[in-house]
């Protein structure tokens, strides 16, 4: 089992939106960074833990716990000319972009980015590194455990 931090802009998809979705599950579509795509394609498996992170908002931070519930599959938005995520170079026989289904398990208290920065055990967390802008990053088992403890307080 692996752990991931997955960022979403709450104006697009929030933890509340996922909790309200059928089966509390959504496709994690629209990833257009090769490194983040590779994490989904090569690293994610059903059952992996997800820290659901709200980004590009007044107070970014971890807003919930989720899990990966599907294997990777082609992201259909790459083929849709009306989609913001359309990619003219993508072909159905050779998709460039993939997604996975993510199921929300629970909403948590917001664990703000500013608070994450104050916790010594998290100093190596990818999301806290200067210049880190990836929408999907790995989380170590130790980081997961530390955050889980903070969310129970």
C-alpha positions in Angstrom: 0.0 0.0 0.0 1.2 3.5 -0.9 0.1 6.9 0.1 -0.5 10.1 -2.0 -1.3 13.7 -1.7 -3.7 14.8 -4.4 -4.5 18.4 -5.0 -7.8 19.7 -6.2 -9.1 23.2 -6.5 -12.3 23.3 -4.3 -14.0 25.4 -6.9 -13.6 22.5 -9.4 -13.9 19.5 -7.1 -14.0 19.7 -3.3 -14.0 17.0 -0.7 -17.7 17.8 -0.1 -18.4 17.3 -3.8 -16.8 13.8 -3.7 -18.7 12.9 -0.6 -21.9 13.9 -2.4 -21.1 12.0 -5.6 -22.6 8.6 -6.3 -20.7 6.0 -4.2 -18.6 9.0 -3.0 -16.3 8.4 -6.0 -15.0 10.5 -8.8 -12.5 10.1 -11.7 -9.4 12.1 -11.0 -9.3 13.7 -14.4 -7.4 16.6 -15.9 -3.9 15.8 -14.8 -1.6 17.3 -17.5 1.8 17.0 -15.9 3.9 14.0 -17.0 5.4 13.3 -13.6 2.0 13.4 -11.8 0.6 11.2 -14.6 3.4 8.7 -14.1 2.6 8.5 -10.4 -1.0 7.6 -11.3 0.0 5.2 -14.1 3.0 3.5 -12.5 2.5 3.8 -8.8 -1.1 4.0 -7.8 -3.1 0.9 -7.0 -6.6 0.3 -5.6 -6.5 0.6 -1.8 -3.8 3.3 -1.7 -4.4 6.1 0.7 -5.0 9.7 -0.4 -4.7 13.0 1.4 -7.3 15.1 -0.3 -5.7 18.6 -0.5 -7.5 21.8 -1.4 -5.3 24.1 -3.5 -5.5 27.5 -5.1 -7.9 28.8 -2.5 -7.7 31.2 0.4 -6.4 28.6 2.9 -4.9 25.6 1.1 -4.5 22.3 3.1 -5.6 18.8 3.7 -9.4 18.6 3.8 -10.1 14.9 3.8 -9.0 11.3 3.5 -9.7 9.2 0.4 -8.5 6.1 -1.3 -7.7 5.0 -4.9 -10.4 2.6 -6.0 -9.5 1.8 -9.6 -6.6 1.0 -11.8 -5.4 3.7 -14.2 -7.5 4.2 -17.4 -7.5 6.8 -20.2 -8.8 10.2 -19.2 -11.7 10.9 -21.7 -11.3 14.7 -21.3 -8.2 14.5 -23.5 -10.4 13.6 -26.5 -13.2 16.1 -26.0 -12.6 19.3 -27.9 -15.1 21.2 -25.7 -13.1 20.2 -22.5 -10.6 22.5 -20.8 -8.4 19.4 -20.7 -8.6 18.6 -24.4 -5.3 17.5 -26.0 -5.2 17.6 -29.8 -2.2 15.3 -29.8 -3.9 12.6 -27.8 -5.2 9.6 -29.8 -7.7 7.0 -28.6 -5.3 4.2 -29.6 -2.4 5.9 -27.8 -3.8 8.0 -24.9 -1.4 10.5 -23.4 -3.3 11.1 -20.2 -4.9 8.8 -17.6 -7.0 9.0 -14.5 -7.9 6.9 -11.5 -11.1 6.8 -9.5 -10.9 8.2 -6.0 -13.4 7.5 -3.2 -13.8 10.0 -0.3 -13.7 8.2 3.0 -14.2 11.3 5.3 -13.9 15.0 5.5 -11.4 16.1 8.2 -10.7 19.4 9.9 -8.7 21.5 7.5 -5.0 20.9 8.1 -3.5 24.1 6.6 -0.3 24.3 4.6 1.0 26.8 7.2 0.5 24.2 10.0 2.1 21.4 7.9 5.2 23.6 7.6 5.6 23.8 11.4 5.8 20.0 11.9 9.3 18.7 12.0 8.4 15.1 11.0 6.9 16.5 7.7 9.9 18.7 6.7 10.7 16.3 3.8 7.2 16.2 2.5 7.2 16.9 -1.2 4.3 19.4 -1.0 6.4 21.5 1.4 9.4 21.7 -0.8 10.2 25.1 -2.4 8.8 25.3 -5.9 6.7 22.1 -5.6 3.7 22.5 -7.8 2.8 18.9 -8.7 -0.9 18.0 -8.2 0.0 14.5 -7.1 2.9 13.6 -4.8 3.9 10.5 -2.9 3.6 10.5 0.9 5.8 8.3 3.1 4.2 5.9 5.6 5.7 8.0 8.4 4.3 11.2 7.0 0.9 9.5 6.6 1.0 8.4 10.2 1.9 11.8 11.5 -0.9 13.5 9.6 -3.4 10.8 10.7 -2.5 11.6 14.3 -2.9 15.4 13.7 -6.3 14.8 12.2 -7.5 12.9 15.2 -6.7 15.8 17.6 
